[in-house]
Amino acid sequence: MMYSRAQKNRNTINFSAFIFSIILALLVSNAQAASFRQAEKTTHFQTAGEVHSITPLNGSLMLLAAEGAGVILADFSQPHTPRIISTAGQSAQAEAIAVSASGQRIYVANGSGGLDILALSGNGELKLLGRMDTPSYAFDVAISPDSKVAYVADNTNGVVVVDVSHSASPQTIATIPTRASAAGLQLSADGRTLYIADQADGIHIVNVRTPFSPQTISQTKTRGHAQSISLSGNGQQLFAANNTGGLQIFDISQPQTPRPIGQLAIQNAFASELSADNRTLLVADLFNGLKTVNVSQPYNPALLTSVKTQGTAEGVILLPDQHTAVVAAGEAGVSIVTFR
């Protein structure tokens, strides 16, 4: 085939642009990874109660599940000097929180109290609307995209599926049995698949397209006890915090046969949060603070940095700036870490 000079020049330019785009992508990639290599500022904020987890509400507004104090609504717009707006003391054994799509309903895994449903008013007040006891101990909760069904990780009782379409009168519609102790939950973005961290029995993947008739898809053993789960943005990877078993990464593109593809030794991996660019995983290392891990190559995760925080690191979230992490620090309240 014959090419004109203009075509050859165009091909050369296009090839050069292609090479440049690759180099630029690599530079941006390295810069993003490097942004979590060093903590610029770490502060501590004491709260009432023991903060076990943190859930984003809207922008810089966060909900703290604080056993002994209840649900705390806090504003982190000034990250290192957060402001408490209100507290719902009736959910006194709060372990974890989920938020409806509208942001007006708050679902609380309330320990031995089961499931609490709260309403959030325009002025930030939290009011109890409904409550449902569960047979065991509510550790975690997830809410469907249409906010009609809640899934409660109920320890040795498995996962309780609850119709919450009427907030004042939640009703159990199914129970998903597990072999060990259901501790953590993640629901797929479309609300059709539930992932359960079942501690000693690993990860359960369940089809919940029909919530009143959930169907097990697969069960996978993990290294150590699966404590909590994070999913990649495309839903193709699952990150399991396995306590003494460390961090483990699974390919779940074929949910019937999840495949372990990467792992990293972390002393007490308890919870994790994935950055918006899907390149960095922040891991709450229970007795050792906060770890940041480069997971851009999930087959070969690499530790970026360790930051010592106060108390026990039980949960972590990233603020909207994607450079500031807030760590649930148990009795010590929260720790706030800003990275370069």
C-alpha angles and dihedrals in degrees: 000000000000121000128199119231089252091054092048091049090048091050090049091049092047091049091048090049089050092052091046091051090053092049091047092049090051092049092049090046092052091046091052092049091045091054089074096045096088134033111226097188135007124187137168130227118194117215134178115267129011112302108219101168144001127219126191114237106176127335108314094352112109134184116219120203100215118179109218093022104047128220114349121198109206135177115224097179085120093041100198094044104043120184125220111225102179144339132217102209094179090078089064097159096048113165104163141357138213127191130215120241090255092051090230099102124061121197116202129197093215103189113234088359092069119212124356124191117204133186120222115213127207092259093053099259118145118216128185111241104168144356135197125186118222126208096248135014121312108226102163142006137202128188128212119245091253090049092233100110130047125195116208122197097220103185112235091002092068120225121335115212111211133192103223098169087115104047095198094055113033113184132200110240100172144353124221107210119219129190099229129013122318105224108155139029139195125181121204117248092255092049093236101108129050122200116202127197100212098181109222092018096054125219126351120196114200134186107229100170085120101039096194090055109038117184126206113239100181146332122217131188118230135202102265125344116328105233104168143355138221126186130212118246092256092046092237099112131050122202114205121196100207101182106226088008090067127213120337127184123207132193103227098174084115101041092188089065111028110194126209108228106164144013141182129197109242117165099229111001103188108160139354144201127200121219118242092253090054091233104103130049118199112208126197103220101200102223098016107053128236128347126192118206130191105228097168085114101040092189088062112030113187130203111240103181146335123224121193112224132183122265123357117330101227103154141004139198134179119234117231091267087069090221102077123072125196114205124202100229104186113224089003093065112224137337121210120207124186117195128207 
